[in-house]
Amino acid sequence: LSTTVSSTQIQNLPLNGHNVYDLMQLAPGAVNVKGVDMENGHFTVVNGLREDFNGFMINGVANKGLSGGVNNTPIQDTVQEFQQLQLNVSAQYGNSAGSINNLISKSGTNAYHGSVWEYARNSVFDANDYFSNQAGISRLPLHFNQFGGTFGGPIIKDKLFFFGSYQGDRFITNNPAQPVTVESP
């Protein structure tokens, strides 16, 4: 069984945190186990196998750490195609019994092309929590800003190309004050 997600779908599907490996959860038999299971494997169990049994590749080259999970998570805008193989895969994928996730990256072309993007979440746009309102506590600050871009093109026409990308993350927040119980002397 295999699932292929094209670049058009990758650009149009909402991915929380701009993480391209969330596309694993589109395939049948894939379940999100974030907060339940703490293994490496991008918080996804495929066909009942442990999440660290998943394999990760970029352009056919292994991207899997020694204890499962990914070594490198590419930026969403750099991915041309996402392939997920599962059930009875070829022997070349012998170190992964779960799904095999292969990302095909974009490359430069004879025309200059690129993209710029930004996602922002700010507490200015959020309502205060009900219980904080009741206790008279003001809204806690939350500032999440994720931005980046890509750019590619020719170096030598029809022979040599370049493609580069950048992503920046800025995250500022506070936790609400909580009482601490200390043992008496």
C-alpha positions in Angstrom: 0.0 0.0 0.0 1.2 3.5 -0.7 0.0 7.1 -0.4 1.4 10.0 -2.4 0.7 13.6 -1.6 1.5 16.1 -4.3 3.1 19.5 -3.9 -0.3 21.2 -4.5 -1.9 19.2 -1.7 1.1 19.9 0.6 0.7 23.6 0.0 -3.1 23.6 0.6 -3.4 21.2 3.6 -3.3 22.8 7.0 -0.3 21.5 8.9 0.0 22.6 12.5 3.5 24.1 13.0 4.3 23.8 9.3 5.6 20.2 9.9 5.5 18.1 6.8 5.6 14.8 8.6 2.1 15.4 9.9 1.1 14.2 6.4 1.7 10.6 7.7 -1.7 10.8 9.5 -3.6 11.1 6.2 -2.9 7.5 5.3 -5.4 4.7 6.3 -4.2 2.9 9.5 -2.2 5.9 10.8 -3.2 7.2 14.2 -1.9 10.3 16.1 -0.6 9.2 19.6 0.8 12.6 20.8 0.6 12.7 24.5 -0.1 9.0 24.8 3.1 7.4 23.5 6.6 8.9 24.1 8.7 7.1 21.5 10.5 8.6 18.5 8.6 8.3 15.3 6.7 11.6 14.9 3.8 10.7 17.2 2.2 8.4 14.7 1.4 4.7 15.0 0.9 3.0 11.6 -1.1 -0.3 11.4 -0.6 -1.0 15.1 3.2 -1.0 15.0 5.2 1.1 17.5 6.0 4.6 16.3 9.7 4.1 16.4 9.3 1.4 13.7 8.5 4.1 11.1 11.2 4.9 8.6 12.1 8.3 7.3 13.9 9.2 4.1 14.7 12.4 2.0 15.2 11.7 -1.7 15.7 8.0 -0.9 18.5 8.6 1.7 17.9 7.5 5.3 16.7 10.3 7.7 16.1 8.1 10.7 17.9 8.4 14.0 19.4 5.5 15.9 16.4 5.3 18.3 13.8 6.0 15.6 12.4 9.4 14.6 13.7 11.9 12.2 17.2 13.5 12.1 16.0 16.5 10.1 12.5 17.9 9.4 12.5 19.8 6.1 10.5 23.0 5.6 7.1 22.4 4.1 7.8 24.7 1.1 10.8 22.6 0.1 8.9 19.4 -0.4 7.8 18.4 -3.9 6.2 15.1 -3.0 5.5 13.0 0.1 5.3 9.2 -0.3 4.3 6.8 2.4 4.7 3.1 1.9 3.2 0.5 4.3 2.6 -3.2 4.5 5.0 -5.7 2.8 7.5 -3.2 1.7 10.7 -4.2 -0.2 13.7 -5.6 1.6 15.6 -2.4 1.0 13.6 -0.9 3.8 14.6 -3.6 6.2 15.2 -1.4 9.3 11.6 -0.1 9.4 8.6 -2.4 9.9 6.0 0.5 10.1 5.5 3.0 7.4 8.3 4.3 5.1 8.0 8.0 4.6 10.0 9.4 1.7 10.1 13.2 0.9 11.1 14.3 -2.5 12.6 17.8 -2.4 12.1 20.6 -4.9 15.1 21.8 -7.0 16.1 24.8 -9.0 14.9 25.3 -12.6 15.8 27.6 -15.5 13.5 30.3 -14.1 13.9 32.1 -10.8 11.1 31.2 -8.4 10.5 31.3 -4.7 8.0 31.9 -1.9 7.7 33.9 1.3 5.4 33.1 4.2 4.5 34.0 7.8 2.2 32.5 10.4 1.5 34.5 13.5 -0.5 33.8 16.7 -0.7 36.5 19.3 -2.6 36.8 22.6 -4.0 40.1 21.4 -6.4 38.1 19.2 -7.3 35.6 22.0 -10.0 35.8 24.6 -9.1 35.3 28.2 -9.6 31.9 29.9 -12.9 31.6 31.8 -11.2 30.6 35.1 -8.6 33.3 34.8 -11.5 35.8 34.3 -13.1 34.5 37.5 -9.9 34.8 39.5 -9.2 38.3 38.1 -6.0 37.2 36.3 -5.3 39.0 33.1 -4.7 37.1 29.8 -1.3 35.4 29.7 1.0 36.5 26.8 1.4 34.1 23.9 3.4 35.2 20.9 4.1 32.5 18.2 5.6 33.7 14.9 6.8 31.3 12.2 8.2 32.8 9.0 10.4 31.8 6.1 11.0 31.6 2.4 12.5 29.7 -0.5 14.4 30.8 -3.6 15.7 28.8 -6.5 16.9 29.3 -10.1 19.7 28.7 -12.6 23.4 29.1 -12.1 24.3 27.7 -15.6 21.2 27.4 -17.8 20.1 23.8 -18.4 23.1 22.5 -16.4 23.5 23.8 -12.8 20.7 25.0 -10.5 20.3 26.2 -6.9 17.5 26.0 -4.3 17.6 27.3 -0.8 15.2 27.9 2.1 15.0 29.4 5.6 12.5 29.1 8.4 12.5 31.0 11.7 10.4 30.3 14.8 9.8 32.8 17.7 7.8 31.5 20.6 7.2 33.5 23.8 4.7 32.5 26.5 4.2 32.3 30.3 2.5 29.6 32.4 -0.2 30.7 34.9 0.9 31.1 38.5 0.3 27.9 40.6 0.5 27.4 44.3 3.5 25.3 45.5 3.0 23.1 48.6 6.1 23.0 50.8 6.5 20.6 53.7 6.7 22.3 57.1 9.8 22.0 59.2 
